[in-house]
C-alpha cells in the first residue's frame, strides 16, 4: 500500500503531537485506515522530515464558503 504525502503547514495544521500520534486539522480529505507520510517543515517552510502515520479518525468539524474543514487523529507507525 502506498502512503499519501501530507505536508504539515500546507495541507494540514498540527494541533497537538505526542509520542503516540498527532491531532491535525485542514481542508485535506483523509480516510480512517489510510497510511500517510506526514512531511514536517523547518522554520522557513522547507520540508525537512517525514514520518508515517495511520489515520484513525477524520471528520468534518465545520462547513464554510471555502468548503469543509476536517479534523482527526493519526497514530505513528
LINMO-V20659 format. One line per field, one symbol per residue. psi: psi as a letter, one per 40 degrees, with the letter a starting at -180 (. if undefined). A space follows every 50 residues. Layout:
psi = ???
//
This chain:
psi = hhihhhhhdddihhdihaddaihiiiehhihheihihhhiiadeehhdii hiihhdihihdiiadeaihiiahhhi.
//
